[in-house]
Amino acid sequence: MTSKPHIFHLITRLLKGGAEAKTLATVQGLDDEYEFTVGYGAEYDQEQVDQLKSDGIPTKRFPLIRHYNPVTALPAVVSLARYLRREEFDIVHTHSTEAGIIGRFAAALAGVPNVVHTVHGVPFTDDRNDALNRFVLVCERQAATYTDTIATNADVIAGEYLEEEIGRPEQYTTVYSGVDLDAFADATPVDDLPGGRPRVVMVGRLTEGKGHGVLLDAVASMDGFDGSSVYRRRRPAVRLVGVGDRSARAVGSRVPDGVSG
């Protein structure tokens, strides 16, 4: 038996996104002080699982935890609660919306003494179904009553949650995303980006939910005549460059005329 606190991290999908990277960095960086187990839902990347196993960190898959699937949510809570009760974790730390809701409900049923939730993004968006937004909001409010600490990576996110009456101000703490500056100590400027200046560069996965549409609209509004000038001089065309993996098809259809990338 170990004297280290036994902590269970739960995330909806163990893929290769920012939430997963932060979760893995946490357990890999603190494994000398804590005993970790990482749980994840139906979707996963085998390389991520293999990396955790090679680091000596146990993993557990919960197929009923699925991305925005209310049908499987209740049986997922029951299944997870049984697991948590059996393993007797000291802390349950949930990540992302679905795992955050399911995991905190299950932790309450299992009687876990300490519950932490990290918000990796605001789930209430205009492009989602209104009924789904309302359902998630009700669940978030209730889950907050079972939570000791809610961590966000920006004060503005905590503010948005509090505006929606999720939890109390004293429950929130801001933990900024860290950057390994040593990794960029010898970096040199890139000289082969396409297009001329002025240039706007966005770095991130080229997929839905990353706000590319907002950026495209903003860049499009910058390209045209400057109405504030008496001479109505034309502003220079703005070049937009997206840097990241995955298909750009999700955002490519929204590229407005006159914007290159």
VOGU-3710 file (C-alpha; in Angstrom, 3 decimals, decimal comma):
1> mtskphifhl> 0,000/0,000/0,000  1,175/3,531/-0,721  0,899/6,525/1,574  0,479/8,866/-1,392  -2,967/10,412/-1,946  -4,839/8,353/-4,531  -6,283/10,629/-7,234  -8,600/9,726/-10,096  -8,550/11,997/-13,145  -11,488/11,627/-15,521
11> itrllkggae> -11,729/13,163/-18,995  -14,403/12,682/-21,650  -12,122/11,897/-24,579  -8,441/10,969/-24,367  -7,425/12,355/-27,739  -4,680/14,843/-28,606  -6,252/18,163/-27,693  -5,364/20,871/-25,213  -7,452/19,479/-22,352  -5,810/16,090/-22,710
21> aktlatvqgl> -2,325/17,622/-22,893  -2,866/19,557/-19,667  -4,304/16,527/-17,894  -1,411/14,294/-18,909  1,140/16,966/-18,000  -0,405/17,171/-14,536  -0,244/13,469/-13,773  3,186/13,038/-15,346  4,620/16,033/-13,514  3,251/15,193/-10,063
31> ddeyeftvgy> 3,538/11,408/-9,981  6,271/11,566/-7,326  3,808/13,105/-4,877  0,532/11,394/-5,802  -0,765/8,073/-7,038  -2,794/8,676/-10,186  -5,305/6,756/-12,237  -6,624/8,295/-15,460  -10,120/7,442/-16,665  -11,540/8,301/-20,080
41> gaeydqeqvd> -14,655/7,758/-22,156  -15,486/5,937/-25,367  -13,170/7,959/-27,629  -9,430/7,711/-27,160  -6,095/7,771/-28,931  -4,078/4,612/-28,324  -0,795/6,547/-28,265  -2,054/8,585/-25,319  -3,047/5,449/-23,435  0,292/3,783/-24,222
51> qlksdgiptk> 2,185/6,861/-23,027  0,428/6,787/-19,668  1,063/3,085/-19,278  4,754/3,525/-20,104  4,907/6,161/-17,366  3,446/3,652/-14,921  0,075/5,429/-14,642  -2,947/3,079/-14,636  -5,843/3,866/-16,973  -9,512/2,893/-17,065
61> rfplirhynp> -11,914/3,215/-19,999  -15,630/3,927/-19,511  -17,415/3,278/-22,849  -20,678/4,837/-21,607  -19,066/8,271/-21,244  -19,671/9,815/-24,652  -19,443/13,272/-26,151  -22,811/15,046/-25,629  -24,889/11,877/-25,364  -27,583/12,344/-22,680
71> vtalpavvsl> -28,922/8,814/-23,311  -25,843/7,094/-21,883  -25,188/9,684/-19,161  -27,276/8,078/-16,394  -25,927/4,520/-16,799  -22,433/6,039/-17,002  -22,956/7,716/-13,604  -24,046/4,409/-12,046  -21,147/2,453/-13,559  -18,592/5,050/-12,523
81> arylrreefd> -19,980/5,358/-8,987  -19,525/1,618/-8,473  -15,924/1,867/-9,642  -15,136/4,869/-7,421  -16,684/3,196/-4,383  -14,611/0,085/-4,964  -11,299/1,902/-5,493  -11,674/4,364/-2,569  -9,992/7,374/-4,157  -9,023/10,350/-2,000
91> ivhthsteag> -9,732/12,880/-4,758  -11,718/12,810/-7,983  -10,567/15,437/-10,498  -12,788/15,775/-13,570  -12,048/17,472/-16,884  -14,315/18,716/-19,690  -18,093/19,019/-19,689  -19,440/15,480/-19,979  -16,869/13,833/-17,718  -17,229/16,765/-15,344
101> iigrfaaala> -20,963/16,249/-14,940  -20,931/12,439/-14,905  -17,832/12,247/-12,724  -19,074/14,641/-10,057  -22,489/13,004/-9,816  -20,765/9,621/-9,488  -18,308/10,942/-6,891  -21,223/12,227/-4,805  -22,936/8,815/-4,980  -19,696/7,052/-4,059
111> gvpnvvhtvh> -18,953/9,375/-1,155  -15,572/10,589/-2,460  -14,304/13,111/0,134  -12,712/15,639/-2,263  -13,898/16,647/-5,726  -12,172/19,030/-8,159  -13,354/20,058/-11,622  -11,320/21,814/-14,304  -13,178/23,822/-16,934  -11,410/23,582/-20,296
121> gvpftddrnd> -13,937/25,622/-22,241  -17,343/27,233/-21,844  -19,944/24,705/-23,101  -22,788/27,179/-23,639  -22,494/28,328/-27,239  -24,905/29,823/-29,753  -24,186/27,125/-32,326  -25,545/24,352/-30,090  -29,134/23,281/-29,669  -31,015/25,423/-27,121
131> alnrfvlvce> -32,442/22,368/-25,378  -28,958/20,874/-25,045  -27,597/24,155/-23,670  -30,363/24,273/-21,056  -29,792/20,618/-20,105  -26,048/21,162/-19,671  -26,669/24,327/-17,653  -28,994/22,533/-15,215  -26,474/19,708/-14,826  -23,559/22,125/-14,306
141> rqaatytdti> -25,429/23,984/-11,586  -26,225/20,768/-9,747  -22,730/19,303/-10,215  -21,229/22,462/-8,712  -22,958/21,655/-5,424  -20,863/18,469/-5,245  -17,589/20,254/-6,041  -14,965/21,568/-3,636  -12,901/23,492/-6,199  -13,607/24,602/-9,769
151> atnadviage> -10,423/25,461/-11,673  -10,357/27,639/-14,781  -7,438/28,882/-16,878  -8,795/32,431/-17,086  -10,745/34,735/-14,772  -13,178/35,536/-17,584  -14,279/31,880/-17,740  -15,007/31,859/-14,021  -16,983/35,054/-14,560  -19,092/33,461/-17,294
161> yleeeigrpe> -19,875/30,477/-15,089  -20,844/32,678/-12,168  -23,083/34,752/-14,451  -24,906/31,488/-15,221  -25,245/30,880/-11,458  -22,918/27,885/-11,481  -21,354/27,551/-8,058  -20,145/30,250/-5,691  -17,206/32,669/-6,100  -15,215/31,026/-3,304
171> qyttvysgvd> -15,251/27,711/-5,175  -13,283/29,113/-8,117  -9,551/29,298/-8,581  -7,614/30,352/-11,681  -4,704/28,172/-12,794  -3,053/29,628/-15,873  -1,796/27,351/-18,629  1,945/26,920/-18,310  4,432/27,177/-21,162  7,841/25,523/-21,181
181> ldafadatpv> 9,933/28,525/-22,183  13,142/26,474/-22,359  11,693/24,623/-25,349  11,752/27,893/-27,310  15,101/29,217/-26,088  16,821/28,562/-29,425  13,819/29,282/-31,651  14,298/31,337/-34,808  11,653/33,307/-36,727  9,800/31,417/-39,450
191> ddlpggrprv> 10,555/32,834/-42,888  8,396/30,622/-45,115  4,852/31,552/-44,114  2,606/32,136/-47,140  1,334/35,558/-48,110  2,664/39,009/-47,496  2,129/41,437/-44,653  0,063/42,423/-42,785  -0,436/38,817/-41,671  -2,570/37,221/-38,964
201> vmvgrltegk> -1,441/33,809/-37,720  -3,645/31,486/-35,675  -2,109/28,386/-34,107  -4,466/25,587/-33,104  -6,286/22,498/-34,310  -8,224/23,210/-37,495  -11,523/21,903/-36,229  -14,940/23,044/-35,071  -15,168/24,723/-31,681  -11,890/26,639/-31,889
211> ghgvlldava> -13,394/29,964/-32,959  -12,022/30,030/-36,487  -15,301/31,458/-37,745  -14,954/34,434/-35,405  -11,424/35,041/-36,663  -12,505/34,783/-40,295  -15,269/37,337/-39,756  -12,857/39,670/-37,973  -10,234/39,441/-40,705  -12,874/39,970/-43,393
221> smdgfdgssv> -14,025/43,150/-41,650  -10,442/44,467/-41,684  -10,143/44,182/-45,452  -11,711/47,099/-47,286  -12,007/50,879/-47,346  -11,218/52,910/-44,258  -14,367/54,974/-43,752  -12,750/57,047/-41,006  -10,496/58,809/-43,500  -11,587/61,772/-45,597
231> yrrrrpavrl> -9,692/60,271/-48,503  -11,217/56,791/-47,945  -7,876/55,113/-48,443  -8,055/51,381/-48,912  -6,621/49,298/-46,101  -4,086/46,685/-47,197  -5,373/43,141/-47,660  -4,851/40,968/-44,605  -3,301/37,539/-45,043  -4,621/34,858/-42,705
241> vgvgdrsara> -2,458/31,817/-41,957  -3,741/28,850/-39,982  -1,177/26,603/-38,321  -2,333/23,268/-36,934  -3,259/19,702/-37,661  -6,492/18,007/-38,747  -8,608/18,836/-41,754  -9,315/22,464/-42,538  -12,558/21,575/-44,322  -14,601/22,562/-41,264
251> vgsrvpdgvs> -13,452/26,162/-41,580  -12,309/26,347/-45,201  -15,818/26,840/-46,567  -16,142/30,021/-44,523  -13,074/31,790/-45,915  -14,398/35,093/-47,311  -13,364/36,615/-50,607  -10,133/38,561/-50,418  -8,723/36,652/-47,462  -5,841/34,348/-48,242
261> g> -4,129/31,768/-46,077
//
